[in-house]
Amino acid sequence: MVAESEVVCLQQSVAVLDVNNYFGKGSKIEEIEDIVTITSPVSPRAVNQVRISESVSTDLSISQVDIKSAEKIPDASLESAALQFVPSIRSGSFADIGPRRYMEDEHIRIDDLSSHLGSLFKFPKPSAFYGVFDGHGGPEAAAYIRKNVIRFFFEDVNFPQSSEDDDVFLEAVENSLRKTYLLADLALADDSSVSSSSGTTALTALIFGRLLMVANAGDCRAVLCRKGEAIDMSQDHRPIYPSERRRVEELGGYVDDGYLNGVLSVSRALGDWDMKFPRGSPSPLIAEPEFRQMVLTEDDEFLIIGCDGIWDVMSSQHAVNLVHRGLRRHDDPEQCARDLVMEALRLNTFDNLTVIIICFTSLDHREPSTPRQRRMRCCSLSAEALCSLKSLLDGSAGR
């Protein structure tokens, strides 16, 4: 078993690039060489609604996609709870090569985005950023995206900055993320170190105040736990799904035995330029992400984001149940991530495994465990034994 190197706050550490030196005031954001975790206190902000965005065209967009309707907040009491809740962010992650010969997964987790990027960026607090990238056709594409993820997401696209998470800011964030995915896709085509047959799926999660925004292209998955119930925050982009199949076939592609053009098991990915049409031409395989948003409340316990090695062998609810039990037992998201990977291996997954667990409550807000009640053992006596006992007691009383 081979686990990907990372920094684990307050638990264990390994050699890692000192990223703080990269983000001083006035400095240019450079490449990240290793997984990073940063935590800090949080402060409240407000958000307005839950929604799944409609796909909007940009100058780089190559198709229109249909997005499923979002679940709306059911009543005013939930919205009131959301206005009072302030997430306290902490996370843990684990990665394993699984039964494969090569590790093609990558991931990144940043619990305090504002501190990580420095004074050049102003975001609602708390702010955090996470991503999982599941490579195929070699590790080059996923490694390239992870290495340049901060530059792609926050520098090259002029990521919007605001101290308020209002509708204008959120719409700008969504447009920026869409442009990021498309620019990163083009960068893979231009980089000679990345094979044209190498590609990667990409799922990223941003937290601004009480708002959770997930962007996904591929079959990684994000699952929110609300009161122990699993809520999918992404849709797997498989060629066999009706909406994806329709889009693929309308653009000249086909689905053979569940594979796009008989080759690829996903219908959206970054890279894979040997399967895409020339730039500017609509292609069955696209890099454009879908978005889902959720207003976090005190009922929201944690988010799981993981590559398909996890989801190939377990349901969203199965994963939530396992993490939910683990957090009640030891409240360690790092251990929960490891346990989830071990469970996938036990269920005979055939892929690399990467998972991140993001908790929204602090250690001192953990739900108290129910005290164990003392068990009383019961025994039964035969009629003969009862008579003997009665005689013994009567004899003792007569003395």
Secondary structure as GFF3:
##gff-version 3
##sequence-region A 1 399
A	DSSP	three_ten_helix	19	22	.	.	.	ID=ss1
A	DSSP	alpha_helix	76	84	.	.	.	ID=ss2
A	DSSP	beta_strand	90	96	.	.	.	ID=ss3
A	DSSP	beta_strand	105	110	.	.	.	ID=ss4
A	DSSP	alpha_helix	113	117	.	.	.	ID=ss5
A	DSSP	beta_strand	127	136	.	.	.	ID=ss6
A	DSSP	alpha_helix	140	147	.	.	.	ID=ss7
A	DSSP	alpha_helix	149	150	.	.	.	ID=ss8
A	DSSP	pi_helix	151	155	.	.	.	ID=ss9
A	DSSP	alpha_helix	167	190	.	.	.	ID=ss10
A	DSSP	beta_strand	199	208	.	.	.	ID=ss11
A	DSSP	beta_strand	211	217	.	.	.	ID=ss12
A	DSSP	beta_strand	221	226	.	.	.	ID=ss13
A	DSSP	beta_strand	229	232	.	.	.	ID=ss14
A	DSSP	alpha_helix	242	250	.	.	.	ID=ss15
A	DSSP	beta_strand	255	256	.	.	.	ID=ss16
A	DSSP	beta_strand	259	260	.	.	.	ID=ss17
A	DSSP	beta_strand	270	271	.	.	.	ID=ss18
A	DSSP	beta_strand	290	295	.	.	.	ID=ss19
A	DSSP	beta_strand	300	306	.	.	.	ID=ss20
A	DSSP	alpha_helix	308	311	.	.	.	ID=ss21
A	DSSP	alpha_helix	316	330	.	.	.	ID=ss22
A	DSSP	alpha_helix	333	346	.	.	.	ID=ss23
A	DSSP	beta_strand	353	359	.	.	.	ID=ss24
A	DSSP	three_ten_helix	363	365	.	.	.	ID=ss25
A	DSSP	alpha_helix	383	398	.	.	.	ID=ss26
###
